[in-house]
Amino acid sequence: MATQAPEAPPESPTAQRAALVAVTARMLADLRALWPSISGPNLQGALRYDVLPAVATEYGDAAATLAADWYDTQRDALGVPGRFSALLAPNPPEDLLRAASNWITQDAADMLARAEGVAQKLVADMSRDTIKLSTTQDPNSRGWARFTEPDACDFCLMLSNRGGVYTSSTVKFGAHDHCHCLAGPVWNENRHEVDKYVRSPRPDHLRERQNALARKWMRDNLGSSGSGERKVVENTPADSGLKGMTNERLDHLIGITEALPDTPYKRDQLARLRGEKKRRGI
């Protein structure tokens, strides 16, 4: 009889990645269902002013809150000293939404695929940015590092194998469309050694092209050290996580979380969300 694989604990990157995948999958399903009603001559405006802001608000905020909870859960599990609550990443700026909507509509034959890639990256980046922001403001954090997804591509493996722990939220997180690599917090020596590089089965010409892109990205965005100054700010529970959410947003996140795979992470998250509703008396 086959032995079932143990469930990942709530503080593990595996559990967080599963939650992020589930959030983006639900967002993509909603985007595909909406697409026939927005395709047309006004698509660029609809994407810029309605669809992409809604993706960031509804699903990006959910991903950011899940990441903040993951941060706090890891911090508690490792017994990190001091009081700190993770800070939520802000929504993407308007100029990014404008550039994204322009790029999506440049290729009439591929607009849905482009929209899916952009929307997934918006949501995943709000998860990563939450971790990056929190680690740079937490006085007891060493910084953040890249945690690759299983079967990661050559681009992601090269960036991960660089082995950096970054101390600045302004260092860009290199990610392609539909990438589910995580930015993970690092305290003391809890950073696991990166898995050994395994050559992918991709053709050599594709591998060389991807490797060149990875090297260019590192030169343009990471420089020689990838480090930056750490700024410490006053942090209160109202700044972040569940206590700063509106009742409507709390209900929305409960709905998303209920759709996640049944794991300890999901059960723990639902307990937190429902506990917050009870605390508010709603």
N, C-alpha and C positions, 0 to 999 in steps of 0.2 A: 504494500500500500504506500503510495507516494506521501511524503511528508510535506505539509504545507509550509511555505516560507513564513518566517515570523514577521509580524507587522512592524513597520518602522515606528520608533518612538516619536512622539509629537515634536521633539526638538531636533530631529534629524533632517538633513537636506532632502532626503528622499520623500519625507512626508510633506515638506513645504513645496517641493517640485510637483508632487501629485496634486496639491491644492491649486497651484498656479495653472497647471495644465487643464484642470477641470473648469476653472474660471474662464480661461481663454477659449476653451471648447464651447462653453455655453454662449459666450459673446459672439463667436464666429457663427454659430447656428442662428442666433438672432439677426446677425448682419445679413446672412444669406437669405433669410426669410423676408427681410426688409428690402433687399436689393431691387426686385422688380418694380417696387413702388417709387423708387428714387432715381432709377436709370432714366436718363433723358437729357435735354439741353441744359437743365439747371443742376446737373449732378455736382459740378464743382462747388457751387454755392451751398448745396445741401450737405455735402461732406464737410466743408469748412465750418459752417455755422450751426449745423444740427447734429449730423451723425458722429463725427469725430469727437466733438465736445461731449456728446452723450456717452460715447464709449469710454472716454477718460473719467467722466463723473460716475457712471454706473459701475463699470467693471474695473477701471483703473483704481478707483478709490477702494473697491473691494480687495483687489490684489495688494494695495498698499497696506490696508488694515491687517490682512492675513500676514504680510511680511512683518509688520510691527509686532503682532502677537507672537510670531515665530522668534523674533529678536528677544522679546521679553521672556519667552519660555526658555530659550537657550540660556539666557543670562541667569535665570533662577536655577536651572538645572545644574549649571556649573558653579553656583555659589559665588558669583562675581560680587565683590563688595560695593557698597554705595547704593544710593537710590537713583534710579534713572528709568524713564519710560521712553520707548522708541518714538521717534518723531515721524509723522506722515509726510511723504513727498507731496509737493504741490502739483496741481494739474499742469499739463504741458502748456507752454506759452502760445499765444495766438499766432506768432510768426511761424512756429513749427507746424501748426495745423494748416496754415495757408500754404506753406511749402509742400506739405504732404498731400493736400487735396489737389494742388497743381500737378504734382508728379503722378498721382493716380490717374488723372484724366488725360495724360499725354498719349496714352496708348489705348485706343478704342477697343482693340481686340483682347486686351488683358486687364481691363479695369477692375473686375471683381477680384482677381487673384492679387492684384496690387493692393486693393483696399483691405483684403484679408491680412496680407503681410504687414501693412502699416498699422492696422488696428491691433493685431496681436503684439507688435513691438511696443505700441503705446502702453498697453496694459502691463506687459512684462517689465517695461522700464520703470513704471511706477512702483513695482515691487522692489526692483534693484535700487532705485533712487532712495526709497525709504531706508534700506539697509545702509547705503552709502552715507546718507545724511545723519542717521543715528550713530553710526560708528565714529564719525568725525566730531560729534558733540558729546559723546559719552567719555568722560575722563578716564575710565578704566578699560576702554577698548583699545586694542592694538591697531585696529583698522578693519578693512574688508578685503576679501579675496574672492576669486572666481571659483565656483563649484560647477564642473561640467555635468551635462546630462549623459546618461548612458548612450553609447554609440555616437558620441559627439564627433562632429566633422573635424577635418584637419585644421581649419581656421580656429575653432574653439580650443582644440587640444594645444595648439601652439601658444595661444594666449595663456591658457591655464598652466602649461609646463614652464612658463616664465617664472612661476612661483612667487609672484609678488604679493605682499600685503600692503595695501595702499591706505594712506592716511588723509586723503583729500577727497571730498565729494565731487570736485570738479574734474577728476580723472574720468574720462569717458569709458563706459562699459561697451566694448566691441561686441556687437550682436547682429546676426543676420535675421531675415524674416523667419518667423516660426522657431526661433531659438528659445530653449527653455533652460539655458544655463542661469545659475543664480549668482547674485552677489551675497556672500555670507559673512557674518560678523566673526572676528577673530579676537579671542582673549588669551593672553599668556601663550601657552604652547598647545592650545586645542586644535590648531590647524593640522588636519591630516595631510600626510604626504600625498602629492598628486600621483595618480595612477601612472604607471609606466606608459610611455607613448607606444601605441600599437599602430603600425602602418595600415592605413585604410585600403580597401580594395579598389579605390577609384583610379581611373586611368591616369597615367603619369602627366599628361598635358593639363588635366584638370587640377591635379595635385599641385603642380608647379604654379599654376595661375592663382590658386587659393593661398599657397604659401607666400607668393609675392604680395598679395593683398594683405595678408596678416602682418608681414614685415612692414609694409607701408603704413598700415594702421598703427602699429606700435611706435614707429618713428614720429608720426604726426600727433599722436595722442598721449603717449606715455613718456616720451623723452628718455632720459638715462636712468631715472630713479623711480618715477611714478609717485613721488612723495609730495607732500604739501603741508602747510601749516594747519594745526588743529586749533579750532576755535571752541571755547567752552561757553555755553549759554545756560541761563537758568532754565531748568526743566521742571514743569509741574504736570500732574496727571491730566489737566485740562488741555495740555498742548497736543496730546497724541492719543492714539488707540481708541478704545470704545467710548470713554467718557466724553470725548470731544465730538461724537457723532450725533446727528439729528435722529429723532425717532424714526423718520422715514428711511434714512440710510441704514439704520440698525435693522429694520425689518427686511430691507433689500438684501443685506448681507446674510441674514438668517436664511432667506430663500436660496441664495447661492450656495451657502454652506451645506444645506440639507441635500443638495444635488451632488455633493462630493462623494467619492468612494468611502465606504464604511471603514474607517481607520481610527486608531486612538487620537490622531490629530483632529479628525472631524468631530469626534465625541467631545474632546476637550474644548474645541472652539465653540461648538454649540452650547456647551455648559456655560462658557464665558458670556456668550451673547445673550442667552436667556437669563443668566444671572444679572446682567446689566439691565434688561427689561424689568426684571423683578425689583431691582434697586430703585428704578424710576417709578415703580408703581403702575406700569402699563402692561 
